Amino acid sequence: MGFQFTSDDVTHIALLANIPVTYEEKKTLAKGFTTTMAVVDQLNKADTNGVEPTHQVTGLETVWREDEIDQSRTFSQEEALLNAPRTHNGYFVVKQVLDK
């Protein structure tokens, strides 16, 4: 088998994602990540020579349109900030939301 995830790996990933995980969840997730990577390893071994990449399978197409601004539905900067409790130099001021 390829790469084996450990509880330490899960701890690191959870820290990066700012998601709290219990000790039991770390063990379960480590096993799940390892299984997922084993499947990815199997898929990487599949012979795809001569196979065109598939970007979507529904046949739907994106419809493009020109961006048109409807001025009757927009606020000026002053109107947008009118009821804001705190502003500074034309911007909303909010309390810090990051701990680190």
C-alpha positions in Angstrom: 0.0 0.0 0.0 1.1 3.6 -0.6 1.1 6.4 1.9 -0.2 5.7 5.4 -1.9 8.7 7.2 -1.3 8.9 10.9 -3.2 10.7 13.7 -0.5 13.4 13.5 -1.3 14.0 9.8 -4.9 14.4 10.7 -4.1 16.7 13.5 -2.0 18.9 11.1 -4.8 18.9 8.5 -7.5 19.7 11.1 -5.3 22.6 12.4 -4.9 24.0 8.9 -8.7 23.8 8.4 -9.4 25.0 11.9 -11.6 22.0 12.5 -11.6 20.4 16.0 -11.3 16.6 16.0 -11.4 14.1 18.8 -8.8 11.3 19.3 -11.3 8.7 18.0 -12.1 10.9 14.9 -8.3 11.2 14.2 -8.0 7.4 14.1 -11.0 7.0 11.9 -10.0 9.8 9.5 -6.5 8.5 9.2 -7.8 5.1 8.1 -10.3 6.8 5.7 -7.6 9.1 4.2 -5.3 6.1 3.7 -8.1 4.1 2.0 -8.9 7.1 -0.3 -5.2 7.4 -1.3 -5.1 3.7 -2.0 -8.0 4.1 -4.4 -6.3 7.2 -6.0 -3.1 5.1 -6.5 -5.2 2.4 -8.3 -6.8 5.0 -10.5 -3.4 6.4 -11.4 -2.3 3.0 -12.6 -5.2 2.8 -15.1 -4.0 3.1 -18.8 -5.6 6.3 -20.1 -3.4 6.6 -23.3 -5.6 7.7 -26.2 -8.5 8.7 -23.9 -9.7 12.3 -24.3 -10.1 14.2 -21.0 -13.8 14.6 -20.0 -14.6 17.9 -18.5 -18.3 17.4 -18.1 -20.7 14.6 -19.0 -24.2 16.2 -19.1 -23.9 17.9 -22.5 -24.9 21.2 -21.0 -23.2 24.3 -22.3 -22.4 27.5 -20.5 -24.4 30.4 -21.8 -22.5 33.7 -21.8 -24.0 37.1 -21.7 -22.5 40.6 -21.5 -22.2 42.1 -18.1 -24.7 44.9 -17.9 -25.0 47.0 -14.8 -28.5 48.0 -13.8 -27.9 51.3 -12.0 -31.4 51.3 -10.7 -30.6 48.2 -8.6 -27.2 49.3 -7.2 -26.2 51.4 -4.2 -23.6 54.2 -4.2 -20.8 53.7 -1.8 -22.3 56.2 0.5 -25.7 54.5 0.4 -24.1 51.1 1.1 -22.3 52.5 4.2 -25.3 54.6 5.4 -26.4 52.2 8.2 -23.0 50.7 9.0 -22.2 51.0 12.7 -18.5 51.8 11.9 -16.7 52.9 8.8 -13.3 54.2 7.9 -12.2 55.9 4.6 -15.2 54.5 2.8 -15.0 50.9 4.1 -16.9 48.9 6.7 -15.1 48.4 9.9 -15.6 45.0 11.7 -14.2 43.3 14.7 -11.2 41.0 14.1 -12.5 37.5 13.4 -9.1 35.6 13.3 -7.5 34.4 16.5 -4.0 34.0 14.9 
